[in-house]
Amino acid sequence: MRASLRDDLTAALKARDRVAITALRSALAAIDNAEAVPVDHRADGVAVDSTAGNEHVAGAAIGVGAAEAQRRHLTDADLRAIVENEVRERTAAAAEYERLGRGEAAERLRSEAEVLSRHLGPTP
């Protein structure tokens, strides 16, 4: 699904489709955020003791690969859930904008939700 989102983002950039660009970038960022490992945990799942380690930076790692951060592996179901949540958030916000008389903003959000909905397809 991520490759499909990236391919569509490239096409949207070439077409200068601002609605699709916004929706796709947001979904990809949400996926990237979901893959991030919390700062208070090392890659092996052990909690970091901020009082140990480098005297200049608490909990700092030293050596080759110290700057590399492990990422969580997301399943297809995880990716689908993230995109579904993005669609739900836009739909709810559109309804609120409509209630407040901001029809143009509501329509933009509905269009963004539609762009993302295309990537959901039928439920597996």
N, C-alpha and C positions, 0 to 999 in steps of 0.2 A: 504494500500500500504506500510506503514511503516513497518508493521509486516513482509510482504513479503520480503522487502529489508533486514531487520535484519536476517531473516531465511537464505536468500541467502548469507549474509555476513558470518554467522556461517559456512555454507557449504564451502564457498570459503576459509575461514581460515583453515578448516580441510584439504582441498584439496591443500592448499598452492598455490592458484591461484592468483598471484600478481595483474594481470590486473583487475580481478573481485573485489578483496579486495580494490584496489585503487578507482575504480569507485563507489562501494557501500558505502564506508566510506565518499567519497566526497558528494554523494547525501544525505546521512543521516545528514551530517554536514550542508549542505545547508538548509535542512528542520529544523534542530534545530535552525539555525540562523534566519530563517524566523519566528519562533515562539517567538523569544526573543522580549521583550518589550523594546522600546528605553529607555536609561538611564535617559533622561530628563522628563520622565512621570511616575507617580505612577500607580499602578494597576487599580485604579478607573478612569484613563484617565486624571487626573488633572496634570497640569505642576508643576514640583517641583521648589520651590523657594530656590536657593542655599544659600541664605543669612539667612534663618531661620533654626531652629533645633539645633542640637548639636554644641557646641562651638568648638569641636575638628575636626569634619568632617561636612562640609556643607551639609545640607539635609539628615543627617543620621537618620535612624529610630532606635528606642529603644524598646525593649520588646520581648515577645514571638512571634516567627514567623517573626521577623524583617529580618532575612537572607533569607526568602523564597521569591522567585521572581515569580510573576504571568507570565504565558505564554499565548500567543495568541492561539486561537483554529483555526487550519487550516482545511478547508473543503477538501473533496476528489479532488475537482477541483483545489484547491490550491496546493495540493501535486503533482497532475499530471502536473501542470504548472511548478513546480520547477524541476521535473525530465525531462520534455521536454526541459527546458532551459539548464540543464546539458548536455543533448544529443546534443543540438544545439551548445553549446560552444565547445564541443569536436570535432564535425564534422567540424566546422569552423577552429579550431586550426589545425586539421589534414590536411585540404586543404592548410593552410598556410605552414605547415611543408613540405608537398609534393612539394609546389612551391619552397621552399628553398633547396630542394634536401635531406631532412631528412626523407627518406622513412620509416625507422624503427620506428621513433617517431610517424609518421603519422599513421602507422599500429596499434601501441599500442593504440593511441587515438580512432581510429575507433573501435577497439575491446572493449574498455571501453564503447563507445557509444552503441555498440550492446548489451552489458550486461545490460545497463540501459533501452534500448528500449524494452527488454523482459517484463519489468514491466509496460509498457504503454498499451500493448494489444490493442484491438479495442477501438475506441472512443465511450464513453457512449452516 
